[in-house]
């Protein structure tokens, strides 16, 4: 059984950039990297899991801003989730009440 080949970060970044320019299939053939491997790198880059740029003070601040916005969004969604759960509970109680009154 062969060992999995290890690629350095710079190589992955360059491969993803090339795949964006000429397509994943052509890039994988040209670089002799398995298609699935390169496709995984491209997907990771799209999700932000593959660091595609160096950290600078400008984009670090934007990352901090993004984190702040995401925390705010989570807080808003948690609040909405709580409200919807309360509505659901109320409707379940109302349905039980009316179902019991119809049986009488």
C-alpha positions as CSV (number, residue, x, y, z in Angstrom):
1,X,0.0,0.0,0.0
2,X,1.4,3.4,-0.9
3,X,1.6,6.3,1.5
4,X,-0.6,9.3,1.0
5,X,1.3,12.2,-0.6
6,X,1.6,15.3,1.5
7,X,1.3,18.7,-0.2
8,X,2.4,21.9,1.3
9,X,0.1,24.9,1.8
10,X,1.6,27.0,-1.0
11,X,1.2,24.1,-3.5
12,X,-2.5,23.7,-2.5
13,X,-3.1,27.4,-2.9
14,X,-1.5,27.6,-6.3
15,X,-3.4,24.4,-7.4
16,X,-6.7,25.9,-6.3
17,X,-6.0,29.1,-8.2
18,X,-5.1,27.2,-11.3
19,X,-8.3,25.1,-11.0
20,X,-10.3,28.3,-10.8
21,X,-8.7,29.5,-14.0
22,X,-8.8,26.3,-16.2
23,X,-11.1,24.0,-14.3
24,X,-10.5,21.2,-11.8
25,X,-10.2,18.4,-14.3
26,X,-7.6,20.1,-16.5
27,X,-5.7,21.3,-13.5
28,X,-5.6,17.9,-11.9
29,X,-4.3,16.4,-15.2
30,X,-1.7,19.1,-15.6
31,X,-0.5,18.9,-12.0
32,X,-0.7,15.1,-11.8
33,X,-2.9,15.5,-8.6
34,X,-5.8,13.1,-8.2
35,X,-9.1,14.8,-9.3
36,X,-10.8,14.1,-6.0
37,X,-7.9,15.6,-4.0
38,X,-7.9,18.8,-6.0
39,X,-11.7,19.0,-5.9
40,X,-11.5,18.6,-2.1
41,X,-9.1,21.5,-1.9
42,X,-11.3,23.7,-4.1
43,X,-14.3,22.9,-1.9
44,X,-12.3,23.6,1.3
45,X,-11.2,26.9,-0.2
46,X,-14.9,27.8,-0.9
47,X,-15.9,27.0,2.7
48,X,-12.9,29.0,4.0
49,X,-11.3,26.0,5.5
50,X,-8.2,26.3,3.2
51,X,-6.4,29.6,4.0
52,X,-6.0,31.2,0.6
53,X,-4.4,34.5,1.7
54,X,-1.9,35.7,4.2
55,X,-3.1,37.5,7.3
56,X,-2.6,41.2,7.1
57,X,-3.9,43.9,9.5
58,X,-6.6,44.8,7.1
59,X,-8.1,41.3,6.6
60,X,-7.6,40.4,10.3
61,X,-9.8,43.3,11.1
62,X,-12.3,42.1,8.6
63,X,-12.2,38.7,10.2
64,X,-12.9,40.2,13.6
65,X,-15.8,42.1,12.1
66,X,-17.1,38.9,10.5
67,X,-16.9,37.1,13.8
68,X,-18.8,40.0,15.5
69,X,-21.5,39.8,12.8
70,X,-21.7,36.0,13.1
71,X,-22.1,36.2,16.8
72,X,-24.8,38.8,16.4
73,X,-26.6,36.5,13.9
74,X,-26.4,33.5,16.3
75,X,-27.9,35.7,19.1
76,X,-30.7,36.8,16.8
77,X,-31.4,33.2,15.7
78,X,-31.4,31.9,19.2
79,X,-33.9,34.6,20.2
80,X,-36.1,33.7,17.2
81,X,-35.8,29.9,18.0
82,X,-36.9,30.6,21.6
83,X,-39.9,32.6,20.4
84,X,-40.9,29.8,17.9
85,X,-40.6,27.2,20.6
86,X,-42.9,29.2,22.8
87,X,-45.4,29.6,20.0
88,X,-45.3,25.8,19.3
89,X,-45.8,25.0,23.0
90,X,-48.8,27.4,23.1
91,X,-50.3,25.9,20.0
92,X,-49.8,22.3,21.3
93,X,-51.6,23.3,24.6
94,X,-54.4,24.9,22.6
95,X,-54.9,21.9,20.4
96,X,-55.0,19.6,23.5
97,X,-57.5,21.9,25.1
98,X,-59.8,22.0,22.1
99,X,-59.4,18.2,21.5
100,X,-60.4,17.6,25.1
101,X,-63.4,19.9,24.9
102,X,-64.7,18.1,21.7
103,X,-64.7,14.7,23.6
104,X,-67.2,15.9,26.2
